[in-house]
Amino acid sequence: MFGQFGWFRRVVAAFVTAGSVMAVTRARRLQIMLTEVELAAVRDWRFARQMPSLASAVRELLKRGLAAEGFMIADVDVKSKEFGLLAKSKRKSRKRN
């Protein structure tokens, strides 16, 4: 898959991050589906902040979202299709304190 020197590329990629040496291991892959409008919004956010990749932008948005207070927590009977990045959906939820 990575050729003869693929192991070297993986090691370098794991240790070099934003100009500093740092060990980074990501053992899980997360696949999400976005509409074209949602993807454009994430890309616009990425380019406005000069993020190095779409993946790094999504990780930063997740980090910021998880640190946020006052977001809505879905009830157990709410389906994922009722959530979106941009459009306000009619969903059953409660305010998190």
WOSUL-V706387 format. One record per pair of residues at least 12 apart in sequence whose C-alpha atoms are under 7 Angstrom apart, sorted by sequence separation. I is the first residue (numbers start at 0). J is the second residue. If there is no record, write none. Layout:
I|J, I|J
This chain:
77|90, 77|91, 74|91, 73|91, 74|92, 73|92, 72|92, 73|93, 71|92, 72|93, 71|93, 72|94, 71|94, 72|95, 70|94, 71|95, 69|94, 70|95, 69|95, 69|96, 68|96, 37|84, 37|85
